């Protein structure tokens, strides 16, 4: 039995200050969030908050042709600027190369979340529902949850997002309809995308491939706007430029990977995306949320997700089907 504390004597001196109780300031956990951890416990942060797993490396490797094509486009623009206004050609190239760090700047991420992904910040009642669950998931994972920002999408679909370097979003439907334990499983899955490097590597691939995609869109828009037979020369010029862009892409990819790999590059990219989803599922399962994540996946399956797709459609899908995800979760149940 623990010893009974003696009454305090007035001669013992002043009362020492009491250490603040973390449980007094931590947000209360929802009643339906059942987990072995609770508020007021000591939280240990992992030494490495993020890493780059093989999936993230695969995403970057498969995006190399788009990177190099965009680099050549930017270099050509720099040469034209130097020949015209006299701007040194290396300035646009250096600005483009350094711009990748800008997309992880918090204000820039906020703009991306609002205007590119269509997200909004949680309203007070939504924040009161979402934040305690997020802090619990982050604590279980040993991750500093304050590094990330929570967002909400005004949607009636059951979905969630991990984007850029610090964006974690859920749909309004998921926030309103999922229990706290199931919502925690969904957030743990999205946190797995961040800690595995999937979110930032996808953004890097998108960002540095943007110049090449913009040139293609401009050329296609120009071709559509030319409607008179008298402008056949413009049609021909645009067509030649499009062929040149396509030839440049295929040449770069063929040099990097060889022709056989070039032919299956879209399928490899989709396979890497499916592997990223399975790794994020495993992250949530290892944290102890496998049963709740399986329940969410069953809700998705019952909600009308296509169950019979053609083989090419399945091979080009970036998300594995629900039965496959449940099969991989079985060992954690």
C-alpha positions as CSV (number, residue, x, y, z in Angstrom):
1,X,0.0,0.0,0.0
2,X,1.3,3.5,-0.7
3,X,2.2,5.5,2.4
4,X,-0.4,7.9,3.8
5,X,0.8,11.5,3.4
6,X,1.2,13.3,6.7
7,X,-0.6,16.6,7.3
8,X,1.4,19.7,6.2
9,X,3.1,21.5,9.1
10,X,3.2,25.4,9.0
11,X,6.9,25.2,9.5
12,X,7.5,23.4,6.3
13,X,7.8,26.6,4.4
14,X,5.9,28.0,1.4
15,X,4.0,25.6,-0.8
16,X,6.1,24.8,-3.9
17,X,4.5,25.7,-7.2
18,X,2.6,22.8,-8.9
19,X,3.5,21.7,-12.4
20,X,0.7,22.3,-14.8
21,X,-1.4,19.2,-15.5
22,X,-1.4,18.5,-19.3
23,X,-4.9,17.0,-18.9
24,X,-6.2,20.3,-17.7
25,X,-5.3,22.0,-21.0
26,X,-5.6,19.1,-23.5
27,X,-8.9,19.1,-25.5
28,X,-11.2,16.4,-24.1
29,X,-11.4,13.3,-26.2
30,X,-14.8,12.4,-27.7
31,X,-16.6,9.5,-25.9
32,X,-16.7,7.4,-29.0
33,X,-12.9,7.6,-29.6
34,X,-11.8,4.4,-28.0
35,X,-8.0,4.0,-27.8
36,X,-5.4,2.9,-25.4
37,X,-4.0,6.5,-25.1
38,X,-5.8,9.4,-23.4
39,X,-5.3,13.1,-22.6
40,X,-2.7,13.9,-20.0
41,X,-0.3,11.2,-21.0
42,X,3.3,11.9,-21.9
43,X,3.7,12.2,-25.7
44,X,6.9,11.1,-27.3
45,X,7.7,12.6,-30.7
46,X,9.5,10.4,-33.2
47,X,13.0,11.5,-34.1
48,X,12.1,11.6,-37.8
49,X,8.7,13.2,-38.3
50,X,8.8,12.5,-42.1
51,X,10.6,10.1,-44.4
52,X,10.8,9.3,-48.0
53,X,9.7,5.8,-48.7
54,X,10.0,3.8,-51.9
55,X,6.7,5.0,-53.1
56,X,7.7,8.6,-52.9
57,X,11.0,7.8,-54.7
58,X,9.1,6.0,-57.4
59,X,6.8,9.0,-57.9
60,X,9.8,11.3,-58.4
61,X,11.6,8.8,-60.7
62,X,8.6,8.4,-63.0
63,X,8.2,12.2,-63.2
64,X,11.8,12.8,-64.5
65,X,10.7,13.0,-68.2
66,X,8.2,15.7,-67.3
67,X,10.8,17.5,-65.2
68,X,13.3,17.6,-68.1
69,X,10.7,18.6,-70.6
70,X,9.6,21.5,-68.4
71,X,13.3,22.5,-67.9
72,X,13.9,22.7,-71.6
73,X,10.7,24.8,-72.0
74,X,11.9,27.2,-69.3
75,X,15.4,27.3,-70.8
76,X,13.9,28.2,-74.2
77,X,11.9,30.9,-72.6
78,X,15.0,32.2,-70.9
79,X,16.9,32.3,-74.3
80,X,14.0,34.2,-75.9
81,X,14.0,36.7,-73.0
82,X,17.7,37.2,-73.4
83,X,17.4,37.7,-77.1
84,X,14.5,40.2,-76.6
85,X,14.4,42.3,-73.4
86,X,17.9,41.3,-72.6
87,X,17.2,39.4,-69.4
88,X,20.0,36.9,-68.7
89,X,18.7,33.4,-69.6
90,X,19.8,31.9,-66.3
91,X,17.4,34.1,-64.2
92,X,14.2,32.4,-65.3
93,X,15.8,29.0,-65.0
94,X,17.1,29.7,-61.5
95,X,13.7,31.2,-60.4
96,X,11.9,28.1,-61.7
97,X,14.3,25.8,-60.0
98,X,14.0,27.6,-56.6
99,X,10.2,28.0,-56.9
100,X,9.7,24.4,-55.6
101,X,10.4,25.6,-52.0
102,X,7.7,28.3,-52.4
103,X,4.9,25.8,-52.6
104,X,5.7,24.6,-49.1
105,X,5.5,28.1,-47.7
106,X,2.5,28.2,-45.3
107,X,0.7,31.2,-47.0
108,X,1.2,29.6,-50.4
109,X,-0.2,26.4,-49.1
110,X,-3.2,28.2,-47.8
111,X,-3.8,29.6,-51.3
112,X,-3.4,26.2,-52.8
113,X,-5.9,24.7,-50.3
114,X,-8.5,27.4,-51.0
115,X,-8.2,28.0,-54.7
116,X,-6.7,24.8,-56.1
117,X,-8.2,22.1,-53.9
118,X,-11.4,24.0,-53.0
119,X,-11.0,23.6,-49.2
120,X,-12.0,26.0,-46.4
121,X,-10.9,26.4,-42.7
122,X,-13.2,24.6,-40.2
123,X,-15.9,26.5,-38.6
124,X,-15.8,26.7,-34.7
125,X,-18.2,23.7,-34.2
126,X,-16.3,21.7,-36.9
127,X,-12.9,22.6,-35.3
128,X,-14.3,21.4,-31.9
129,X,-15.2,18.1,-33.5
130,X,-12.1,17.7,-35.6
131,X,-9.1,19.0,-33.6
132,X,-9.3,16.6,-30.6
133,X,-9.4,13.6,-32.9
134,X,-6.5,15.0,-34.9
135,X,-4.4,15.6,-31.8
136,X,-5.0,12.1,-30.6
137,X,-3.9,10.6,-33.9
138,X,-0.8,12.8,-34.1
139,X,0.1,11.8,-30.5
140,X,-0.3,8.1,-31.2
141,X,1.9,8.5,-34.2
142,X,4.5,10.5,-32.3
143,X,4.1,13.4,-34.7
144,X,3.8,17.1,-33.9
145,X,0.2,17.8,-34.9
146,X,0.7,21.6,-34.9
147,X,2.8,21.3,-38.0
148,X,-0.3,20.6,-40.1
149,X,-3.4,22.6,-40.9
150,X,-6.8,21.1,-40.9
151,X,-9.2,21.9,-43.8
152,X,-12.8,21.0,-44.7
153,X,-14.3,20.4,-48.2
154,X,-17.9,21.3,-48.7
155,X,-18.9,18.0,-50.1
156,X,-21.4,15.2,-49.5
157,X,-18.9,12.5,-50.4
158,X,-16.9,10.4,-47.9
159,X,-13.3,11.5,-48.6
160,X,-10.2,13.0,-47.1
161,X,-7.0,14.6,-48.5
162,X,-3.3,14.9,-47.8
163,X,-1.7,17.6,-49.9
164,X,1.4,19.8,-50.2
165,X,3.5,19.7,-47.1
166,X,1.0,20.4,-44.3
167,X,-2.6,20.2,-45.6
168,X,-5.0,17.6,-44.1
169,X,-8.5,17.9,-45.3
170,X,-11.8,16.0,-44.8
171,X,-15.2,16.4,-46.4
172,X,-18.1,17.9,-44.5
173,X,-19.9,14.5,-44.9
174,X,-17.0,12.6,-43.2
175,X,-16.9,15.1,-40.4
176,X,-20.6,14.9,-39.7
177,X,-21.3,11.2,-40.4
178,X,-18.3,9.3,-39.1
179,X,-17.8,8.4,-35.5
180,X,-14.7,9.8,-33.9
181,X,-12.9,6.4,-34.0
182,X,-13.6,6.1,-37.8
183,X,-12.7,9.7,-38.3
184,X,-9.4,9.0,-36.5
185,X,-8.7,6.1,-38.8
186,X,-9.2,8.3,-41.9
187,X,-6.9,11.0,-40.4
188,X,-4.3,8.4,-39.6
189,X,-4.4,7.2,-43.2
190,X,-3.9,10.8,-44.5
191,X,-1.1,11.3,-41.9
192,X,0.6,8.3,-43.4
193,X,0.7,10.0,-46.8
194,X,2.5,12.9,-45.2
195,X,4.9,10.9,-43.1
196,X,5.8,8.7,-46.0
197,X,6.5,11.6,-48.3
198,X,3.7,10.8,-50.8
199,X,2.0,14.2,-50.5
200,X,5.0,16.5,-51.0
201,X,6.5,14.3,-53.8
202,X,3.2,14.4,-55.7
203,X,3.2,18.2,-55.4
204,X,6.8,18.4,-56.6
205,X,6.0,16.3,-59.6
206,X,3.0,18.5,-60.4
207,X,4.8,21.7,-59.9
208,X,7.9,21.0,-61.9
209,X,5.9,19.5,-64.7
210,X,3.7,22.6,-65.0
211,X,5.6,24.5,-67.7
212,X,5.4,21.7,-70.1
213,X,1.7,21.2,-69.4
214,X,1.0,24.9,-69.8
215,X,2.7,25.0,-73.2
216,X,0.6,22.0,-74.4
217,X,-2.7,23.7,-73.2
218,X,-1.8,26.9,-74.9
219,X,-1.1,25.2,-78.1
220,X,-4.3,23.2,-77.9
221,X,-6.4,26.3,-77.1
222,X,-4.8,28.1,-80.1
223,X,-5.6,25.2,-82.4
224,X,-9.3,25.2,-81.2
225,X,-9.6,29.0,-81.7
226,X,-8.5,28.8,-85.3
227,X,-11.6,28.0,-87.3
228,X,-11.2,29.6,-90.7
229,X,-9.6,27.6,-93.6
230,X,-7.5,30.7,-94.4
231,X,-5.4,30.0,-91.3
232,X,-4.2,26.6,-92.2
233,X,-0.7,27.8,-91.7
234,X,-1.5,28.4,-88.0
235,X,-3.0,24.9,-87.8
236,X,0.2,23.5,-89.3
237,X,2.5,25.4,-87.0
238,X,0.5,24.5,-83.9
239,X,0.4,20.8,-85.0
240,X,4.2,20.8,-85.5
241,X,4.8,22.3,-82.1
242,X,2.5,19.7,-80.5
243,X,4.3,17.0,-82.3
244,X,7.6,18.5,-81.2
245,X,6.4,18.6,-77.5
246,X,5.3,15.0,-77.7
247,X,8.5,13.9,-79.4
248,X,10.5,15.7,-76.8
249,X,8.6,13.9,-74.0
250,X,9.0,10.5,-75.6
251,X,12.7,11.1,-76.5
252,X,13.5,12.1,-72.9
253,X,11.6,9.2,-71.5
254,X,13.2,6.8,-74.0
255,X,16.7,8.0,-73.1
256,X,15.9,7.7,-69.3
257,X,14.0,4.4,-69.3
258,X,14.2,2.8,-72.7
259,X,11.3,2.1,-75.1
260,X,9.7,-0.9,-73.3
261,X,9.4,1.0,-70.0
262,X,8.2,4.1,-71.9
263,X,5.2,2.2,-73.2
264,X,4.1,1.1,-69.7
265,X,4.9,4.4,-68.0
266,X,1.2,5.4,-67.3
267,X,0.6,2.0,-65.8
268,X,3.7,2.2,-63.6
269,X,2.6,5.7,-62.4
270,X,-0.9,4.3,-61.5
271,X,0.7,1.3,-59.8
272,X,2.9,3.6,-57.6
273,X,-0.2,5.6,-56.7
274,X,-2.0,2.4,-55.6
275,X,1.0,1.3,-53.5
276,X,1.0,4.7,-51.8
277,X,-2.6,4.1,-50.7
278,X,-1.8,0.7,-49.3
279,X,1.2,2.1,-47.4
280,X,-1.1,4.8,-45.9
281,X,-3.6,2.1,-44.9
282,X,-0.8,0.2,-43.2
283,X,0.3,3.3,-41.4
284,X,-3.2,3.7,-39.9
285,X,-3.3,0.0,-39.1
286,X,0.0,-0.1,-37.3
287,X,-1.2,2.8,-35.1
288,X,-4.2,0.6,-34.1
289,X,-6.9,1.9,-36.3
290,X,-7.3,-1.1,-38.6
291,X,-10.8,-2.1,-37.5
292,X,-12.1,1.4,-37.9
293,X,-10.5,1.9,-41.2
294,X,-12.0,-1.4,-42.4
295,X,-15.4,-0.1,-41.4
296,X,-14.9,3.1,-43.4
297,X,-13.8,1.1,-46.4
298,X,-16.9,-1.1,-46.1
299,X,-19.0,2.1,-46.0
300,X,-17.3,3.2,-49.2
301,X,-17.9,-0.2,-50.9
302,X,-21.6,-0.1,-49.9
303,X,-21.9,3.5,-51.0
304,X,-21.8,2.6,-54.7
305,X,-18.2,2.5,-55.7
306,X,-17.8,0.7,-59.0
307,X,-17.1,-3.0,-58.4
308,X,-16.6,-4.2,-61.9
309,X,-14.2,-2.2,-64.0
310,X,-12.4,-3.2,-67.1
311,X,-8.8,-4.4,-66.8
312,X,-7.3,-1.3,-68.4
313,X,-9.3,0.9,-66.1
314,X,-8.2,-0.9,-63.0
315,X,-4.6,-0.8,-64.2
316,X,-4.8,3.0,-64.7
317,X,-6.5,3.7,-61.4
318,X,-4.4,5.4,-58.8
319,X,-6.5,3.8,-56.0
320,X,-6.8,0.1,-55.3
321,X,-10.3,-1.3,-55.1
322,X,-11.9,-1.8,-51.7
323,X,-11.6,-5.6,-51.6
324,X,-7.8,-5.3,-52.2
325,X,-7.4,-2.8,-49.4
326,X,-9.5,-4.9,-47.0
327,X,-7.4,-7.9,-47.9
328,X,-4.2,-6.1,-47.0
329,X,-5.8,-4.9,-43.7
330,X,-6.8,-8.4,-42.7
331,X,-3.5,-9.2,-40.9
332,X,-4.0,-6.2,-38.6
333,X,-7.6,-7.0,-37.6
